[in-house]
Amino acid sequence: MILAPATDKPLILRVQDRAGRGPFKPGLSEQWTDPERDWRPPTWMEEFGWDARDRAPRGWHLGSAVRTFQQLGYWFSPSELGRLSAMGYRVVRIRADRVIGESEYQLFVARANPFRWDAAEVDLLEAVEGMS
């Protein structure tokens, strides 16, 4: 398989743990979300449909991401990022091989390699300042 040079791959932001998994998991969200928060953007499944997964090569890694800190603010408040940080989650910059879906709120992306590979941690203060 031949992949495009890294410069052709979009730079994205994600919140993920050391394994490259995001924090929206059954039973985990209640541990870090602000109790007064009453709205979040639609999930990638709601925006792009379950069949969006079929637009990536078989075996690639799929996930949600954003392009900007402002978009990150749609998903996470500063206090939520602080709680996630205490739980081992980090804001990272990483390159995606393919953008499968994009909206004003998020990207649905595919990578040939796992999300934990080549992920560069973003300073939490930089992320929070960029969200405002």
DRENTIMAR-270831 format. One record per residue (C-alpha): z negated, x, y negated; residue in three letters. Coordinates in steps of 0.5 Angstrom, whole numbers, plus 2048, in hexadecimal, padded with zeros to 3 digits. Each point is the difference from the previous one (the first is absolute). Layout:
<sites>
ZXYala/...
</sites>
This chain:
<sites>
800800800met/8028037F9ile/7FB7FE7FAleu/8028007F9ala/7FD8067FCpro/7F97FE7FDala/8038007F9thr/8047FA802asp/7F97FC803lys/7FC7FC7FBpro/7F98027FEleu/7FB7FB802ile/7F97FE7FFleu/7FC7FE806arg/7F87FF801val/7FF802807gln/7FB803805asp/801807803arg/8047FD806ala/8057FD7FBgly/7FD7F9800arg/7FF7FB7FAgly/7FA7FC7FFpro/8027F9801phe/7FE7FF807lys/7FC7FA803pro/7F98017FFgly/8008067FBleu/8037FC7FAser/7F97FD7FFglu/7FC807800gln/8048027FAtrp/8037FA7FCthr/7FD7FE7F9asp/7FD7F9802pro/8027FD7F9glu/807802802arg/8047FA801asp/808802800trp/804806803arg/807800800pro/8047FD806pro/800805806thr/806803802trp/8017FB806met/8007FA7FBglu/8058047FBglu/805803805phe/7FF7FC806gly/7FE803807trp/807802802asp/8008057FAala/7FD805806arg/8067FF803asp/8048047FBarg/7FD806801ala/802805806pro/7FC7FE807arg/7FA805800gly/7FF8017F9trp/7F97FF7FChis/8007FA7FBleu/7FB7FE7FBgly/7FF7FE7F9ser/8008047FAala/8018007F8val/8048047FBarg/7FB8007FAthr/7F98007FFphe/8017FA7FCgln/8027FD807gln/7FA803803leu/7FC7FC7FBgly/8037F9803tyr/7FD802807trp/7F98037FEphe/7FB8007FBser/7FD8077FEpro/7F97FE803ser/8047FE807glu/803807800leu/7F98037FFgly/7FE7FC806arg/806802804leu/7FF8077FEser/7F9800803ala/8037FD806met/805806801gly/8067FD7FDtyr/8048047FAarg/8067FE7FCval/806805802val/8078027FEarg/805800805ile/807800801arg/8037FA804ala/807800804asp/8027F97FEarg/7FE7FB7FCval/8017F9804ile/7FD7FB7FAgly/7FE8017F9glu/7FD7FB7FBser/7FC8007FAglu/7FA801804tyr/801805806gln/805804804leu/8017FF808phe/802807802val/802803806ala/7FF808802arg/802803806ala/7FA804800asn/7F97FD800pro/7FD7FF7F9phe/7FA805801arg/805805800trp/8028047FAasp/7FB7FB7FCala/7FD8037F9ala/7FA7FD7FEglu/8007FD7F9val/7FA8027FBasp/7FC7F9800leu/7FF8007F9leu/8078027FFglu/8027F9804ala/7FB7FC7FCval/8028027F9glu/8077FF802gly/7FE7F9802met/7FF7FE7F9ser/
</sites>
